[in-house]
Amino acid sequence: GEEPFEKTKDFISLLGTDADRSPASLVEIENRDGELERVIVQDCIRTFAGEDHRQRLEKLLNGCMIEFGNYSQGMAHVAAFLLLTMTEDDVIAILRVINTKIIPGHWKHESDGFGANAYVFQEIVERHHPEFNKYFMDSDRNLLPE
């Protein structure tokens, strides 16, 4: 139903009044062979089947990588979920708060903490929602970090 979408509408109000609400930089990837750029492209392919959603996510993540100076797959997971119900400007505002205030540096490339979190989350999902886990862990959709 509508419940998950209704809940995400409240996320932006949790940022606080001092949150950076400047517009998102949506940046096309010019060098698709760069180390982080290649990872962004692959993460977007694994995340969304539709090309329009992939392009939105890819531009947002590339802009985030440039702004934050780094990127990891966790950023793609959070951004993709939020993009289902929010504007790019609201998504970047949330990503900025996570990156600077909640878990500074959490999305550094090769973040061991995120990898550990992802595997713990996958184990919980497997125990409580095995069919959901099976669907997302098949070889085409594997959501665990590389």
Secondary structure as the mmCIF struct_conf table of DSSP 4:
data_model
#
loop_
_struct_conf.conf_type_id
_struct_conf.id
_struct_conf.beg_label_comp_id
_struct_conf.beg_label_asym_id
_struct_conf.beg_label_seq_id
_struct_conf.end_label_comp_id
_struct_conf.end_label_asym_id
_struct_conf.end_label_seq_id
HELX_RH_AL_P HELX_RH_AL_P1 GLU A 3 THR A 8
TURN_TY1_P TURN_TY1_P1 LYS A 9 ASP A 10
HELX_RH_3T_P HELX_RH_3T_P1 PHE A 11 LEU A 15
TURN_TY1_P TURN_TY1_P2 THR A 17 ASP A 18
BEND BEND1 ALA A 19 ALA A 19
HELX_LH_PP_P HELX_LH_PP_P1 SER A 22 ALA A 24
BEND BEND2 GLU A 30 GLU A 30
TURN_TY1_P TURN_TY1_P3 ARG A 32 ASP A 33
BEND BEND3 GLY A 34 GLY A 34
HELX_RH_AL_P HELX_RH_AL_P2 GLU A 35 THR A 47
BEND BEND4 ALA A 49 GLY A 50
HELX_RH_AL_P HELX_RH_AL_P3 GLU A 51 PHE A 68
BEND BEND5 GLY A 69 GLY A 69
HELX_RH_AL_P HELX_RH_AL_P4 GLN A 73 LEU A 83
TURN_TY1_P TURN_TY1_P4 LEU A 84 THR A 85
BEND BEND6 MET A 86 MET A 86
HELX_RH_AL_P HELX_RH_AL_P5 GLU A 88 VAL A 97
HELX_RH_PI_P HELX_RH_PI_P1 ILE A 98 ILE A 102
BEND BEND7 ILE A 103 ILE A 103
TURN_TY1_P TURN_TY1_P5 PRO A 104 TRP A 107
TURN_TY1_P TURN_TY1_P6 HIS A 109 GLU A 110
HELX_RH_AL_P HELX_RH_AL_P6 ASP A 112 HIS A 128
HELX_RH_AL_P HELX_RH_AL_P7 PRO A 130 MET A 137
BEND BEND8 ASP A 138 ASP A 138
TURN_TY1_P TURN_TY1_P7 SER A 139 ARG A 141
BEND BEND9 LEU A 144 LEU A 144
#
